[in-house]
Amino acid sequence: MGIKFASVFFILFLVFAQTPALAQEDSSPTPTVKPTINRLQNAKAKASEAAERRAQKLSEARLRVCKGRSISLHNRVKNTVSRGGKMHQRLEHLVAAVDKFYTNRLVPQGLTLDNHDELLADIDAKEANVALLLDQAKATGEEFDCESDDPKGQLESFKGDMKAVIEAFKEYKLSVRAFVKAVKDLAAESRDNSEESEAQI
């Protein structure tokens, strides 16, 4: 019986001795889990802060690029208006000189263009169209603002206006060329007639 009592006592001793060790093993993961969760939360917070800083730097960089383009666009507007004005002035002088030649030289000889008034009316219409489109492009370019709701849309609108101005100038030049060619052909006809009359004399 003493042996049974000793063996039961030994077994109970082992069971109670192992229970605190198991309890310590069970409680040990909890403190390591909390620091791991804290580390993960800190890493997520740092990553989101870094993402915000990158986004802010990117938006600042885009704003700088946009402001650089804005300066370039405003300079382009000034240059376009200046060049358009000079080109318009040259074409006006050309039309005036050719019309003066037609009126003073060819009409007194009895040589007239049947469509003279239509040619000049076409030139005036194309000239008015150029002026209108040039003013529109100038207004669109001056309204461009990087901090507006849609700067990209404004830029595309300006590009579209500039294409329209270029096409209008091409049409204006073509109408001026048509008038100059008509007067030139009439003058060549006048020369041919005078040469024939001199040959007959």
SEFITOR-525424 format. One line per 3 residues: number of its first residue (from 1); their letters; for each residue x negated, y negated, z negated of N, C-alpha, C. Coordinates in Angstrom, 2 decimals, padded with zeros to 5 digits, always signed. Last residue first. Example, Ala and Ser with C-alpha at 12.3 -4.5 7.8 and 13.67 -1.06 7.14 Angstrom:
REM residues 2
2> sa> -012.85,+002.25,-007.08,-013.67,+001.06,-007.14,-012.90,-000.03,-007.87 ~ -013.19,+005.69,-007.80,-012.30,+004.50,-007.80,-013.20,+003.30,-007.80
END
This chain:
REM residues 201
201> iqa> -001.41,-096.72,+136.44,-001.82,-098.05,+136.91,-003.11,-097.92,+137.61 ~ -001.27,-094.14,+135.56,-000.46,-094.49,+136.73,-000.87,-095.85,+137.30 ~ -002.81,-094.24,+133.31,-003.29,-093.44,+134.43,-002.52,-093.79,+135.71
198> ese> -001.21,-095.73,+131.62,-002.50,-096.30,+132.06,-003.03,-095.54,+133.27 ~ +000.87,-093.93,+131.23,+001.17,-095.19,+131.91,-000.12,-095.86,+132.39 ~ -000.49,-091.90,+129.88,+000.13,-091.61,+131.18,+000.40,-092.90,+131.95
195> esn> -001.20,-093.25,+127.56,-002.25,-092.73,+128.44,-001.70,-092.43,+129.84 ~ +001.31,-093.73,+126.47,+000.49,-094.89,+126.87,-000.64,-094.44,+127.80 ~ +002.18,-091.11,+125.97,+002.94,-091.96,+126.89,+002.10,-093.13,+127.38
192> drs> +000.28,-090.30,+124.08,+000.39,-089.58,+125.35,+001.12,-090.43,+126.39 ~ +000.90,-092.06,+122.00,-000.41,-092.12,+122.66,-000.37,-091.45,+124.03 ~ +003.48,-091.16,+121.34,+003.29,-092.55,+121.80,+001.97,-092.69,+122.53
189> eaa> +002.88,-088.61,+120.44,+003.74,-088.76,+121.62,+003.59,-090.16,+122.21 ~ +001.50,-089.33,+118.18,+000.80,-088.60,+119.25,+001.59,-088.69,+120.55 ~ +003.58,-090.47,+116.71,+002.46,-091.32,+117.13,+001.68,-090.65,+118.25
186> ldk> +005.11,-088.19,+116.27,+005.70,-089.30,+117.03,+004.61,-090.23,+117.54 ~ +003.35,-086.75,+114.67,+003.75,-086.20,+115.97,+004.35,-087.28,+116.86 ~ +003.30,-088.50,+112.47,+002.08,-088.22,+113.22,+002.40,-087.67,+114.61
183> vak> +005.92,-088.34,+111.55,+005.42,-089.63,+112.04,+004.17,-089.42,+112.89 ~ +005.95,-085.61,+110.83,+006.92,-086.13,+111.80,+006.44,-087.44,+112.40 ~ +003.91,-085.52,+108.90,+003.77,-084.76,+110.15,+004.73,-085.29,+111.22
180> vfa> +005.05,-087.10,+106.88,+003.79,-087.52,+107.51,+003.62,-086.81,+108.85 ~ +007.29,-085.50,+106.22,+007.47,-086.87,+106.72,+006.22,-087.34,+107.47 ~ +006.03,-083.16,+105.35,+006.98,-083.09,+106.47,+007.19,-084.47,+107.08
177> rvs> +004.57,-084.12,+103.17,+003.86,-083.61,+104.36,+004.78,-083.55,+105.58 ~ +006.68,-084.69,+101.44,+005.82,-085.79,+101.91,+005.08,-085.35,+103.17 ~ +007.63,-082.10,+101.03,+008.52,-083.08,+101.66,+007.73,-084.28,+102.18
174> lky> +005.37,-080.96,+099.80,+005.86,-080.43,+101.07,+006.77,-081.42,+101.78 ~ +005.25,-082.43,+097.41,+004.17,-082.53,+098.40,+004.62,-082.05,+099.77 ~ +007.62,-081.49,+096.23,+007.46,-082.92,+096.52,+006.38,-083.13,+097.58
171> ekf> +007.00,-078.79,+095.89,+008.10,-079.17,+096.78,+008.01,-080.64,+097.18 ~ +004.90,-079.06,+094.03,+004.67,-078.41,+095.32,+005.75,-078.81,+096.33 ~ +006.24,-080.26,+091.89,+005.19,-081.01,+092.59,+004.89,-080.39,+093.96
168> aei> +007.89,-078.11,+091.17,+008.50,-079.35,+091.65,+007.48,-080.21,+092.40 ~ +005.98,-076.27,+090.28,+006.80,-075.95,+091.46,+007.43,-077.21,+092.04 ~ +005.04,-077.70,+088.04,+004.11,-077.34,+089.13,+004.89,-077.03,+090.41
165> vak> +007.37,-077.81,+086.48,+006.74,-079.05,+086.95,+005.83,-078.76,+088.14 ~ +007.79,-075.10,+085.94,+008.80,-075.83,+086.71,+008.22,-077.12,+087.27 ~ +005.55,-074.60,+084.38,+005.69,-073.89,+085.66,+006.70,-074.61,+086.55
162> mdg> +006.21,-076.21,+082.19,+005.04,-076.55,+083.00,+005.09,-075.84,+084.36 ~ +008.44,-074.88,+081.16,+008.59,-076.25,+081.67,+007.42,-076.62,+082.57 ~ +007.20,-072.50,+080.34,+008.23,-072.47,+081.38,+008.44,-073.84,+082.01
159> kfs> +005.56,-073.52,+078.32,+004.95,-072.88,+079.50,+005.94,-072.81,+080.66 ~ +007.54,-074.40,+076.54,+006.63,-075.37,+077.16,+005.99,-074.79,+078.41 ~ +008.65,-071.94,+075.83,+009.49,-072.94,+076.48,+008.63,-073.98,+077.20
156> elq> +006.49,-070.78,+074.53,+007.00,-070.16,+075.76,+007.87,-071.14,+076.54 ~ +006.37,-072.53,+072.34,+005.24,-072.43,+073.26,+005.68,-071.82,+074.59 ~ +008.80,-072.00,+071.10,+008.53,-073.35,+071.60,+007.40,-073.32,+072.62
153> gkp> +008.37,-069.32,+070.39,+009.43,-069.65,+071.34,+009.24,-071.04,+071.94 ~ +006.37,-069.71,+068.51,+006.08,-068.92,+069.71,+007.12,-069.21,+070.79 ~ +007.63,-071.12,+066.46,+006.61,-071.79,+067.28,+006.28,-071.03,+068.55
150> dds> +010.36,-071.16,+065.00,+009.94,-070.31,+066.11,+008.88,-071.01,+066.97 ~ +010.60,-072.92,+062.84,+011.14,-071.56,+062.71,+010.59,-070.62,+063.79 ~ +007.46,-074.71,+062.37,+008.88,-074.61,+062.72,+009.32,-073.15,+062.61
147> ecd> +004.83,-075.10,+061.99,+005.60,-074.72,+060.81,+007.09,-074.67,+061.10 ~ +003.79,-075.98,+064.39,+003.40,-074.65,+063.90,+004.27,-074.17,+062.75 ~ +005.66,-077.53,+066.86,+005.23,-077.61,+065.47,+004.97,-076.19,+064.96
144> fee> +006.44,-079.48,+069.68,+005.83,-078.25,+069.18,+005.30,-078.46,+067.77 ~ +007.32,-081.82,+070.78,+008.14,-081.25,+069.70,+007.50,-080.01,+069.08 ~ +005.60,-082.29,+072.88,+005.47,-083.14,+071.70,+006.28,-082.61,+070.52
141> gta> +006.49,-080.36,+074.72,+005.14,-080.28,+074.17,+004.97,-081.11,+072.91 ~ +009.06,-081.33,+075.29,+008.89,-079.99,+074.71,+007.52,-079.85,+074.06 ~ +008.42,-083.83,+076.44,+009.22,-083.76,+075.21,+009.05,-082.41,+074.52
138> kaq> +007.00,-082.98,+078.72,+006.35,-083.84,+077.73,+007.09,-083.77,+076.40 ~ +008.97,-081.58,+080.07,+007.78,-080.85,+079.59,+007.06,-081.66,+078.52 ~ +010.70,-083.74,+080.65,+011.17,-082.61,+079.84,+009.99,-081.82,+079.26
135> dll> +009.11,-085.33,+082.28,+009.59,-085.86,+081.00,+010.05,-084.74,+080.07 ~ +008.85,-083.54,+084.41,+007.66,-083.98,+083.69,+008.03,-084.55,+082.33 ~ +011.46,-083.35,+085.33,+010.82,-082.16,+084.75,+009.56,-082.51,+083.96
132> lav> +011.83,-086.02,+086.24,+012.71,-085.43,+085.23,+012.04,-084.25,+084.54 ~ +009.84,-086.28,+088.20,+009.84,-087.18,+087.04,+010.68,-086.59,+085.90 ~ +010.67,-084.30,+090.02,+009.35,-084.21,+089.37,+009.34,-085.05,+088.10
129> nae> +013.13,-085.38,+090.81,+013.09,-084.07,+090.14,+011.77,-083.89,+089.39 ~ +012.31,-087.70,+092.12,+013.13,-087.82,+090.91,+013.12,-086.51,+090.12 ~ +010.97,-086.50,+094.28,+010.23,-087.37,+093.35,+010.99,-087.51,+092.04
126> kad> +013.05,-085.26,+095.59,+011.99,-084.42,+095.01,+011.17,-085.22,+093.99 ~ +014.50,-087.56,+096.37,+015.12,-086.54,+095.52,+014.07,-085.67,+094.84 ~ +012.63,-088.88,+098.02,+013.13,-089.53,+096.80,+013.75,-088.52,+095.84
123> ida> +012.37,-086.97,+100.08,+011.20,-087.34,+099.26,+011.66,-087.97,+097.95 ~ +014.96,-087.04,+101.08,+014.45,-085.79,+100.51,+013.24,-086.07,+099.62 ~ +015.01,-089.66,+102.04,+015.95,-089.28,+100.97,+015.49,-087.99,+100.29
120> lle> +013.11,-089.46,+104.08,+012.84,-090.33,+102.93,+013.76,-090.00,+101.76 ~ +014.48,-087.67,+105.78,+013.16,-087.32,+105.25,+012.83,-088.16,+104.01 ~ +016.78,-089.15,+106.38,+016.91,-087.89,+105.64,+015.57,-087.46,+105.03
117> dhn> +015.70,-091.29,+107.83,+016.37,-091.55,+106.54,+016.51,-090.28,+105.71 ~ +014.65,-089.86,+110.09,+013.81,-090.70,+109.22,+014.43,-090.91,+107.85 ~ +015.64,-088.22,+112.09,+015.87,-087.82,+110.69,+015.02,-088.64,+109.71
114> dlt> +014.83,-089.36,+114.46,+016.27,-089.20,+114.23,+016.56,-088.91,+112.75 ~ +012.40,-091.83,+114.70,+012.70,-090.48,+114.21,+014.20,-090.40,+113.95 ~ +011.51,-093.70,+117.63,+012.14,-093.56,+116.31,+012.34,-092.08,+115.99
111> lgq> +010.03,-095.98,+119.67,+009.92,-094.60,+119.20,+010.50,-094.51,+117.79 ~ +009.86,-098.56,+120.53,+011.09,-097.83,+120.86,+011.05,-096.37,+120.46 ~ +007.83,-100.02,+119.63,+007.61,-099.37,+120.93,+008.85,-098.58,+121.38
108> pvl> +008.72,-100.74,+117.09,+008.68,-101.76,+118.14,+008.46,-101.18,+119.54 ~ +008.35,-098.15,+115.82,+009.70,-098.66,+116.09,+009.68,-099.77,+117.15 ~ +005.51,-097.98,+115.53,+006.26,-097.07,+116.41,+007.64,-097.60,+116.78
105> rnt> +004.58,-100.15,+113.89,+003.93,-099.75,+115.13,+004.83,-098.96,+116.08 ~ +006.20,-100.71,+111.64,+005.50,-101.80,+112.33,+004.93,-101.41,+113.69 ~ +007.32,-098.22,+110.83,+008.18,-099.40,+111.03,+007.49,-100.45,+111.89
102> yfk> +005.06,-096.52,+110.68,+006.23,-096.16,+111.49,+007.05,-097.40,+111.83 ~ +003.48,-097.91,+108.85,+002.97,-097.64,+110.19,+004.13,-097.34,+111.14 ~ +005.21,-097.73,+106.64,+004.84,-099.05,+107.18,+004.32,-098.90,+108.61
99> dva> +005.22,-095.00,+106.22,+006.47,-095.66,+106.58,+006.21,-097.05,+107.18 ~ +002.55,-094.64,+105.50,+003.06,-093.98,+106.71,+004.35,-094.65,+107.17 ~ +002.47,-096.16,+103.13,+001.59,-096.49,+104.25,+002.11,-095.89,+105.56
96> avl> +004.40,-094.85,+101.52,+004.57,-096.27,+101.86,+003.73,-096.65,+103.07 ~ +003.26,-092.30,+101.32,+004.57,-092.46,+101.96,+004.78,-093.90,+102.39 ~ +000.89,-093.00,+099.94,+000.83,-092.35,+101.24,+002.15,-092.53,+102.00
93> hel> +001.91,-094.03,+097.55,+001.12,-094.90,+098.44,+001.06,-094.32,+099.85 ~ +003.10,-091.66,+096.56,+003.92,-092.86,+096.83,+003.21,-093.79,+097.79 ~ +000.86,-090.05,+096.22,+001.88,-089.66,+097.20,+002.79,-090.84,+097.56
90> rqh> -000.46,-091.50,+094.20,-001.10,-091.26,+095.50,-000.07,-090.92,+096.57 ~ +001.46,-091.37,+092.12,+001.06,-092.67,+092.67,+000.42,-092.50,+094.05 ~ +001.50,-088.63,+091.63,+002.73,-089.31,+092.06,+002.40,-090.64,+092.71
87> mkg> -001.07,-088.30,+090.68,-000.66,-087.61,+091.90,+000.58,-088.28,+092.49 ~ -000.94,-089.87,+088.33,-001.89,-090.20,+089.40,-001.49,-089.57,+090.73 ~ +001.06,-088.50,+086.89,+001.24,-089.91,+087.25,+000.32,-090.32,+088.39
84> grs> -000.15,-086.02,+086.58,+001.10,-086.12,+087.32,+001.37,-087.55,+087.77 ~ -002.31,-086.72,+084.96,-002.54,-086.20,+086.32,-001.30,-086.31,+087.18 ~ -000.84,-087.58,+082.66,-001.79,-088.47,+083.34,-002.02,-088.01,+084.78
81> vtn> +000.61,-085.29,+082.02,+001.33,-086.54,+082.31,+000.43,-087.50,+083.07 ~ -001.52,-083.55,+081.58,-000.54,-083.27,+082.62,+000.22,-084.52,+083.01 ~ -002.85,-084.73,+079.42,-003.54,-084.57,+080.70,-002.55,-084.34,+081.84
78> kvr> -000.84,-084.54,+077.43,-001.38,-085.85,+077.84,-002.03,-085.77,+079.22 ~ -000.54,-081.75,+077.32,+000.60,-082.60,+077.67,+000.11,-083.95,+078.17 ~ -003.07,-081.00,+076.46,-002.61,-080.56,+077.78,-001.43,-081.41,+078.25
75> nhl> -003.06,-082.06,+073.91,-004.01,-082.58,+074.90,-003.58,-082.21,+076.31 ~ -001.09,-080.41,+072.82,-000.84,-081.86,+072.90,-001.81,-082.52,+073.89 ~ -002.43,-077.93,+073.01,-001.19,-078.15,+073.74,-000.89,-079.64,+073.89
72> sis> -004.60,-078.31,+071.28,-004.84,-078.02,+072.70,-003.60,-078.31,+073.53 ~ -003.18,-078.60,+068.91,-004.02,-079.71,+069.39,-004.28,-079.53,+070.88 ~ -002.02,-076.05,+068.83,-001.17,-077.23,+068.87,-001.94,-078.43,+069.39
69> rgk> -004.18,-074.40,+068.54,-003.43,-074.35,+069.79,-002.53,-075.57,+069.94 ~ -004.83,-075.15,+065.93,-005.80,-075.34,+067.02,-005.11,-075.33,+068.37 ~ -002.53,-074.28,+064.65,-002.83,-075.72,+064.67,-003.86,-076.05,+065.73
66> cvr> -002.79,-071.53,+065.07,-001.65,-072.24,+065.65,-001.92,-073.73,+065.71 ~ -005.05,-071.02,+063.54,-005.08,-070.76,+064.99,-003.97,-071.54,+065.68 ~ -004.02,-071.70,+061.02,-005.18,-072.42,+061.57,-005.26,-072.25,+063.08
63> lra> -001.97,-069.80,+060.83,-001.62,-071.23,+060.82,-002.77,-072.05,+061.39 ~ -003.47,-067.47,+060.79,-002.54,-067.71,+061.90,-002.16,-069.18,+061.99 ~ -004.78,-067.87,+058.36,-005.56,-067.78,+059.59,-004.67,-068.04,+060.81
60> esl> -002.58,-067.82,+056.63,-003.40,-069.03,+056.71,-004.23,-069.03,+058.00 ~ -001.74,-065.21,+057.06,-000.83,-066.30,+057.44,-001.59,-067.62,+057.52 ~ -004.03,-063.91,+056.10,-003.62,-063.72,+057.49,-002.70,-064.85,+057.93
57> kqa> -004.01,-064.69,+053.45,-005.15,-065.07,+054.29,-004.79,-064.97,+055.76 ~ -001.57,-063.48,+052.74,-001.72,-064.94,+052.64,-002.88,-065.42,+053.50 ~ -002.20,-060.81,+053.16,-001.10,-061.41,+053.92,-001.20,-062.93,+053.91
54> rre> -004.27,-060.53,+051.27,-004.54,-060.33,+052.70,-003.47,-060.98,+053.56 ~ -002.79,-061.01,+048.93,-003.90,-061.90,+049.29,-004.24,-061.78,+050.76 ~ -001.01,-058.84,+049.06,-000.48,-060.21,+049.09,-001.58,-061.20,+049.48
51> aae> -002.84,-056.74,+048.83,-002.03,-056.85,+050.05,-001.45,-058.26,+050.18 ~ -003.80,-057.23,+046.27,-004.73,-057.31,+047.40,-003.96,-057.46,+048.71 ~ -001.44,-056.73,+044.85,-002.05,-058.06,+044.80,-003.01,-058.26,+045.97
48> sak> -001.13,-054.02,+045.45,-000.11,-054.97,+045.92,-000.64,-056.40,+045.87 ~ -003.45,-053.02,+044.22,-003.25,-052.84,+045.67,-002.22,-053.83,+046.20 ~ -002.95,-053.64,+041.55,-004.10,-054.24,+042.24,-003.95,-054.14,+043.75
45> aka> -000.69,-052.03,+041.15,-000.59,-053.48,+040.98,-001.73,-054.19,+041.70 ~ -001.79,-049.49,+041.56,-000.71,-049.96,+042.43,-000.58,-051.48,+042.36 ~ -003.65,-049.44,+039.44,-004.14,-049.34,+040.82,-003.08,-049.84,+041.80
42> nql> -001.90,-049.57,+037.26,-002.87,-050.65,+037.48,-003.39,-050.65,+038.92 ~ -000.57,-047.13,+037.62,+000.19,-048.39,+037.68,-000.74,-049.57,+037.93 ~ -002.75,-045.38,+037.28,-002.01,-045.40,+038.54,-001.22,-046.70,+038.70
39> rni> -003.44,-045.96,+034.62,-004.40,-046.20,+035.70,-003.71,-046.27,+037.05 ~ -001.10,-045.13,+033.33,-001.52,-046.54,+033.26,-002.50,-046.87,+034.38 ~ -001.23,-042.41,+033.89,-000.10,-043.20,+034.39,-000.45,-044.68,+034.39
36> tpk> -003.59,-041.84,+032.48,-003.53,-041.59,+033.92,-002.39,-042.39,+034.54 ~ -002.91,-042.46,+029.83,-003.92,-043.26,+030.51,-003.90,-043.05,+032.02 ~ -000.84,-040.40,+029.57,-000.53,-041.83,+029.49,-001.63,-042.69,+030.11
33> vtp> -002.24,-037.98,+029.75,-001.25,-038.32,+030.77,-000.97,-039.81,+030.74 ~ -003.80,-037.88,+027.48,-004.49,-038.02,+028.76,-003.51,-038.37,+029.87 ~ -001.85,-037.60,+025.43,-002.66,-038.80,+025.48,-003.39,-038.95,+026.81
30> tps> -000.72,-035.04,+026.36,+000.07,-036.26,+026.32,-000.80,-037.51,+026.30 ~ -002.57,-032.93,+026.04,-002.30,-033.48,+027.37,-001.55,-034.80,+027.34 ~ -002.62,-032.42,+023.17,-003.74,-033.09,+023.82,-003.40,-033.60,+025.23
27> sde> -000.54,-030.93,+022.20,-000.46,-032.38,+022.05,-001.57,-033.10,+022.79 ~ -001.30,-028.31,+022.74,-000.09,-028.84,+023.36,-000.05,-030.35,+023.29 ~ -003.60,-028.08,+021.17,-003.73,-027.95,+022.62,-002.51,-028.53,+023.32
24> qal> -002.47,-028.38,+018.65,-003.43,-029.38,+019.11,-003.60,-029.31,+020.62 ~ -000.90,-026.08,+018.58,-000.24,-027.39,+018.49,-001.18,-028.48,+018.97 ~ -002.88,-024.16,+018.62,-001.98,-024.27,+019.77,-001.27,-025.62,+019.78
21> apt> -003.95,-024.70,+016.10,-004.81,-024.82,+017.28,-003.96,-024.95,+018.53 ~ -001.81,-024.16,+014.38,-002.30,-025.54,+014.52,-003.19,-025.72,+015.74 ~ -001.56,-021.26,+015.03,-000.48,-022.22,+015.31,-000.99,-023.65,+015.36
18> qaf> -003.75,-019.76,+014.09,-003.65,-020.05,+015.52,-002.60,-021.11,+015.82 ~ -003.19,-019.52,+011.39,-004.44,-020.18,+011.79,-004.38,-020.58,+013.26 ~ -000.88,-018.04,+011.36,-000.85,-019.44,+010.89,-002.11,-020.20,+011.28
15> vlf> -001.88,-015.62,+012.45,-000.77,-016.33,+013.10,-000.75,-017.78,+012.67 ~ -003.88,-014.90,+010.60,-004.23,-015.17,+012.00,-003.14,-015.97,+012.70 ~ -002.29,-014.54,+008.33,-003.37,-015.53,+008.33,-003.75,-015.91,+009.76
12> lif> -000.72,-012.41,+009.12,-000.10,-013.71,+008.85,-001.14,-014.83,+008.86 ~ -002.74,-010.47,+009.26,-001.98,-010.82,+010.47,-001.32,-012.17,+010.28 ~ -003.55,-010.38,+006.61,-004.52,-010.75,+007.64,-003.80,-011.20,+008.91
9> fvs> -001.21,-009.49,+005.37,-001.77,-010.79,+005.00,-002.74,-011.28,+006.07 ~ -001.06,-006.98,+006.54,+000.02,-007.96,+006.78,-000.50,-009.36,+006.47 ~ -003.42,-005.85,+005.48,-003.29,-006.01,+006.93,-002.18,-006.99,+007.28
6> afk> -002.85,-005.94,+002.76,-004.02,-006.66,+003.26,-003.90,-006.87,+004.76 ~ -000.66,-004.24,+002.63,-000.53,-005.62,+002.19,-001.67,-006.47,+002.74 ~ -001.81,-001.89,+003.49,-000.72,-002.48,+004.26,-000.58,-003.95,+003.92
3> igm> -003.59,-001.50,+001.45,-004.12,-001.69,+002.79,-003.06,-002.33,+003.66 ~ -001.97,-001.18,-000.66,-002.89,-002.32,-000.69,-003.45,-002.59,+000.69 ~ -000.80,+001.17,+000.00,+000.00,+000.00,+000.00,-000.85,-001.25,+000.00
END
